[in-house]
Amino acid sequence: MAPVTLENLGRLLRERRGKRGMREAAAEIGVSIATLSRLEAGKLPDIETFKRLCAWLDLDAGEVLGARAAPKETLRGVHLKANRTLSPATAAALGEMIMAADRFFSGTAG
């Protein structure tokens, strides 16, 4: 299967929508019919619409954008420890803050 990119989101939307009407699919996604029509025609979404599309298509936004997901421990363990001016406590606190923001924006915050 070819990697999912911004350029082929329109095709994926049409495939997922299938024979359902645009009105129904647009309502599920949370966009207007006009927006869905533009997206299926290949127009690029704004960031909020992109977030909704990824949720509806069950896609990882980072993968669509070509970013490789780093293991969570890498964020805390390597990147923050590499800065020798941070105390271990500060690095840990920053790591927890980053992880909390990640959970919040991915919709898994408790």
N, C-alpha and C positions, 0 to 999 in steps of 0.2 A: 504494500500500500504506500502510495506517495505521501510524503510529509504534508501536513496541513500548513498552509501559509495564508497570509492576508489575501493573496491573489486568488486563491481558490475557495474562499469563504462563501461566495455567491453560489457556486456549484453545490457546496455542502448544504447550504440552506435549502436550495431547490430539492435536493435529494431527501433531506429530512422532512420537509413539508409534504413531499409526495403528492397525492391527489387531494389533500386538504386544501381548502381555500386560503387565500392570503389573509383574509380577515381573521380567521381562526388562528393561524400561525403567528400573525403579528400580535394578537392579543396574548398568546402564550409567552412570546418573547418580551413583550412590553414595549413595542415600538408601533409607529403608525404604519398603515398599509403602504403609504408612499415611501417611507423609509425602507420597509422590507423590499419593495419593488426595486428601489435604487441599489440596495445591497445585493439582491439576486442578479442584477445587471452588471455587477462588478465594482460598484462604488465602494470606497473604503469607509468604515464606520468611524464615528467619534469614539472617544475612550469609554464613555458610559455605555454606549450601544455595543461596543466591542465586548465589554464585560458581560452584558446580557446575552449576546450571541454565544460566547464561550460557555456560559452556564446552560443555555438551551441545547447547545450541541454537545455538551459534556466534554469540553476541550480544556486543556491547560493553556492559559493565555501565554505563559512564558514559552511553551513549545511552539505555539503559533507564531510568535515573534522571533523564533529562532534562538531563544535563550535556553541554555542547558541548566536545568535545576541543580543547584549545588546541594549536597547533603546538609541538613540542618546543622549538624555538628561542625561542618566546615565554616559556616558563618560565625559561630561562636568561637570555635577552637582555633582556627587558623587566621582568618582575616583580622580579628580583633587582637589576638595574641601577637600578631606580627608587628603591631604598633607598640614599640618598647616604652613609649611614654605613658601608656595606660596602666593603671594598677590592675591586678587580677580582679579585684572587686568591681571596678569600673567596667572592665571588659565583659564581665559576667552580666552586669546590670544592662549594659548596652545590648548584649546578645538577647537577653530576655525581652527587652523592649522591641527589638527587631522581630522576634518570634511572635510576640503579642500582636504587633501590627500585621504580620503575615496572616495570623489566624483571623484577625478582624476583617481584612480585605478579602480573604478567601471564603469568608462566611462560616468559619468553623469556631469563632470565638464563643466561649461559654458564658 
